[in-house]
Amino acid sequence: MVRRVQQKFKKEGAEAAFNAINSKAPGFADRDLYPFVTELTGLCVANGVTPAVRGKNLLDLKDQDGKFMIQEFVRTASTSPEHGWVDYRWLNPVTKTIEDKSAWIERMGNYFVGVGVYKNEQPNENTIGLISGSPNSDDTYLQIAYDLADVLNDGDNLRILPIAGIGGPKNIRDVRYLRGIDIGLTQTNILNNFRRSNERMGQADNKIVYITRLFTEEVHLVARNEITSIEQLRGLKVNLDAKGSGTSYSMRDVLKILGVEIQEVSMSQAEAFEKVKSGEIAATVLIAGKPVRSMTKLNPADRLHFVPVPYPAQLIADYYPSSLTHDDYPDIVPAGIGGFNGSWTHSFPRSANSRSRRATRNGVRLASLPNCRVGPGSRRRKHGLMPEPAKRHRQARRNRQVYRRL
């Protein structure tokens, strides 16, 4: 619109340009978008939306915040490069309210021409909806979403809007179909399964793109002290967190591979802890980045502990080993104790060099105590029964050394 004014000014002269603006000729007014022209002295010569200011010197005009806006316009038009943006507050002709506005100012001979944009539209254009996880699950996703917002927010230029979701496969569907959702967090094994399912159906979904790896999550399987093996959960009630969550989806996959059938129940972790203590359910599981806030509140008086999760060969494609240590949970993991499992990762081929990458990829790690058998991905493969109690400490030390080499 500034260019249109300048072209008419050059071709037909100043009066023709001013008349076109003041009469709101086609192309010189569009709802709340309109040009205005003022002499460098501050005298307004053209304004089609606010006729009352025409013929008046506005050099001392202040906006609602006390800013000498016309003086700023003149300064911008008079200083190299003789154009630029100026922020101020002004009447919106559509809403009839004073709103934040930015005007593009350019010099035009002894005048300047400007066109303003009301900034109430800008936040919507530059806001990114980020679907994360459920606060009821003590989910890492939600905290990561707030961390991203804290780091990336840049006024009206960019705003990350964290949105509490369910997580897992639901976040993929929300990004794909839910209005206002632009980005989602999910586990890479779920995204890989989503891709593999489409490939088996001969379909390719190019509506979702992978952006980056963010963090690692561990599997926390909590039960009463008398339950020492995941096999003991067979046929019992186990909480897999909220329906549709990443925990629910992924643990069904893990339990199926391990051949352990359970009675699945769904509830918050706070409720599940109480039901595990009372014996109403056998265990609860949560996939989240350690240390999980709700689990740091457990203590020896609760008589709860982390149960080992085996690491068979079928999990290697999507998981890496991991451990929960005394440093992570000092009240429920004794000093010197740590465990192993696997973690979600991308489906990179496991080449000879893959061991040197270490188990630090994002996704989910399976965490357990040191007396579980070492998975087939390690150099020392141990299948069958756990070591004798007297050998456990020595075996755990060897296991930790083995897994450091991955």
N, C-alpha and C positions, 0 to 999 in steps of 0.2 A: 504493500500500500504506500510506503514511503517512496518507492521507485515510481509508482504511478503519479504521485504528486510532483516529483522532480521532472518527469517527462513532460507533463502538462505545463509546468512552469517554464521549461525551456522552449517548448514548441509554440505555446499560445500566450505566454506571458503570465505575470504574477496575478493579475485580476481574474483571469480565466481559472487558474488553479484555486484561488481563494473562493471564488463563487461555487466551484464544483464541490469544495469541502463544505461550505456553509449551507448549500442546498441539499447536501447528502445525495449527490448524484450517484448513479450506479457505479459501483466499484470504489466509492469513497466513504462507504459506511456499511458495516456488516455486524448487526447486533451490538455487542460491547466493543467492537473493534472499529476505531475511527482515527483519522489523522488530525493533527492540529499544527498551526504555523504561528510563530511568534518572532517578532524582530529581536535582534540581539540586545536591544535596549530594554526588552521585557514587555513590549506592546503586543498584545494578542491581535492577530489579523484574521485568523480563520479557526473556527471550531464549530462543527456541525451539530454537536450533541449538547453543548452548554453555551447557548447564544449569549447569555448574560456576561460572559467574559470578553466578548469581542469589543475591540476598541479601547480596552482598559490595559493600563500598565500593571502587570502582575509580578513585578520584580520582588516585591515584599510579601508575596503570597506564601503562607505556610500551610503545610499539610497538617493532619490531625496530630502528628507527633512533634510538631514545631519545626519541621524541616523546611528551609527556604528552597522549595523544589524548582522554581523558575530560575533562581540564581544557579542552581546546580545544572539545569539544562543549558543555560548560557555558557557556563564554565566548560561543560563537556563539548559543546559545539565550537568553542573558541580555542580549545587546546588540542594540539596534535594528538591523535589523528583526526580530530574534529567529528568524532562519532563515538557512541558507546551507550551502555545501559545505565539507567538511573532508577533507583527504587524509591517509592513514596506511597502515600495513602490517598485515595481519591474516590469520588462518587462513582459507583457502578450504575450505569443507566438502566440495566436490566433488573438488578435486585433492589435498586434504590437505597443501597447502604454503602458506607465508606469501607473500602477493602484495600488490601495490599495490592500494589500495582508496580510493574516494571515497564519503563518506556524506552524505546530505542530512539535515540536522538542523532540527527545528522544535520550538518550545516548546509544551507542552501543560499549562497550569496550573503546578503545582510540579514538573513533569517535563519531560523532552524525549523526543521519539520520533525515531528515526533509521532509515534504510534505506540500506544500502551497495551499491555497484556495483563489482565487481572490474574493474580497468582493463585486464586482459589482453585483453578483448574490444574495447576502445575503439580501439587502433591499427588493427585490421583495418577498422573502420567508417570511419575517417578517413584511410585511406591511398589515394592516387591512383596507379595504375600508368600511367606515361608511357612509351610505346614511342617510341624515337628511332632512331638509326642505328648502323651497324656501326663499331667501332673500327678494323677492318682497312681501311676506306675513308677513314680520316681525316675522318670525317663531321662537319659542323657540328652536326647534330642532337644528337649525344651531348653535346657541350659545352653546348649551349643547355639540354638537359634537366637537367644538373647545375647550371647557373646558376639555373634556375627553382627547383630544390629548395633551393638555398642561400638564395634570397630568400624563398621562401614557407613553408618548413618552420616549424611552430609547435608543437613538442612532440607531445603526443598529440592536439592539436586538428586538426592538418593535417600530413600527411607526403606529400611527392612522392617516389615511388620510381622513379628513372630505370631504364629497361630497354633494354639494347642490342638493336636490331632490325636489319632490313635496309634500311628506309626505303621511300620511294616508294609504289607501289600496295600493297605487302605491308603497310605500316602501316595503310592503310585497311581491309584485310581483317582485320587483327589487332584493330583497335578494334571492328569489327563482330561478330567471332565468337570471339576468343580470350579465355578466362577470365582475369580479373585485369588486363586492359588497359582503362583508362578513357579515356585521351586519347592521341592520336598526332600526330606531326609529319609533314607531307608537303608536296610542292610544289603550288602552287595550280593549275598547268596540269593536273596529274594528277587533282586533285579536280574540276576543270572537265570533264575528259574523262569521268570517272566519272559526273558528273551528266548530261552530254550523251548518253552511251550509254544511261542509264536512260530519258531522255526519248524517244530514238528507239525504244526498246522499249515505250513507253507505261507505264513504271513510275516510281514515286516512292518513293525510300528515305528515310523520315523517321527512321531509326534513328541517323543521323550528323548532327551539327550543327557548323557552322563557328563557331569561337570568336574567333580574332583573328590578325592578321598579326604575325609575329615578326622576320623578318630576310630579307635578300636573299642569294642564292647566285649565283655566277658559274660559267660553263663554262670549264674549264681544259683545253685541247687541247694536248698536249705531244708533240713529235716531234723527230727529229734536224734539224740545221740545214739540210740539203739539201732538206727538205720545207717549202715556203713557202706552199702552198695546200691547202685541204681537198680540192680536186679530185684532187690527187696521191695521195690515200689510196684512190681507187677500186680495188676488188678486193683490197686489202691487208688484213692482219690488224691490227685496232684493238681495244684493250682498252676495254670499256665498263663496267668495274667489276663488282661482284658481280651475279649473276643475280637479278632481282627488285628491284634497287635503283632509286632515283630516277634516277640517272645512266643506267642501262641503258634504262629506259623512255623517258626524255625524249630521249636522244640518238638512239634509233631514230626517234622522231618528227621530230627536226630533220634527220637525214640523209635521211629519206624525202622531206621537203619540198625539200631541196636536190638530190635526185636522185643522191646519192652512195651507191652500194652497196659495202659493205665485208664483210670476213670478221670477224664478231664473235667476240671471245674474252673470257673472264671471269677476272679474278684480282685480287689486292690491288695497290694502287698501288706499294708497295715492290718487289714482284716485277716489275710491269710496267715500271718505270723501267729495271731491269737488262736486260730483254728488248728494250726500245727501244734502249738503248745498244749491245747486241750485234747488233742487226738482226733478231732473231727475230720481232719485231712492228714495225709501222710507227709506231704512236702509241698513246697512252693518254689517256683523258679522264676528268675527275672534275668533278662539279657540287658545289660547296661554297663557303662564304663565304670570301672572301679576307681575309688571306693564309692559304693552306692550309699547315698545319705541314709536311707531307711535302715540299711543293714549295719551301718556303723553304730547304731543305737542298741544293737543286740549285745548281750553280756553273758558271762558263764552261767548266771542264775537262770537264764532262759532255757538252758539245756538244749540248744540248737547248734548245728554245725554245718559246714559245707560237705556235700556228698560228692565223691569222685565221679567223673563222667569219662568212660573209656573213649579211646581215639582209634577206631578201626580204619582200615584202608579206604572205606567208602566215603569218609569225611574229608579226605586229603584235598579234594578238588576245591572245596569251599571253606575249609577251616585250617587254622594253624594252632600249634600248642600254646598254652599259656598257663599262668598260675595265679593263685591268690595267696598272699604271704602275710606274715605277722605285721609288716609295715602297712599293708592295706587295711587289715582288720585286726588290730592288736588285742581286742577283747575276746575274739572267738577263734583266732588262729595262733597257736603257740609259737613262740620265737624259734626260728630255725626250721619252721615247717613251711613248705610250699607245695604246689601241685601243678598238674599238667592237664592240658586238653588241646582243643584246636580253635582256630579263629576264622571268621568269614574273611574271604579275600576275593580279589578278582580272579577270573579263570585264566591266569597266566600259565603257560606250560611250566611244569616243574623240571627245569633243565638242571644240568650239573652245577650251575652257578646259583640256583635258587636258594640253596642252603645259606649262602653268605648274606642274603637279604635280611635275615632275622625275622622273627615273628612280630613285626610291628605294623603290618598293613591294617587298614581300617576294616571294620566289620565286626564280627563277634568272636570272641575267644571262649573256648570251653575251659572252665577252671575247676580244679579238683585238688584233693590232698595227695601227698607224695606216695601213699601206699597203693595207688592205682597202677594198673599195668601200663607200661610204656607203649605208645601207639606204634603202628608199623611204619610211620614216617621217620622214626629215629634209627640210629645205627644199631642200638641194642634192642632187639624185638623180644618182648616178653609177653607170652600169652598164657591164659589160664588163671591159676590162683595167685593171690597176692603173696608177697614174701612173708616168711615167719616173723613174728613180732620182734625177735632179737636182731633180725637182719634189716629191719625197715629203715633205720637211720642211715646205715651204710648204703643201702639200695637207693634211698632218696638222694644221697649225695652224688652217687653215680648218675642217677636220672637227671639231676640238675646240670651236671657237666655235659651230658649228652645233648640236652635241649639248648644249651648255650651255643652249641655248634651249628644250629639250624640257621 
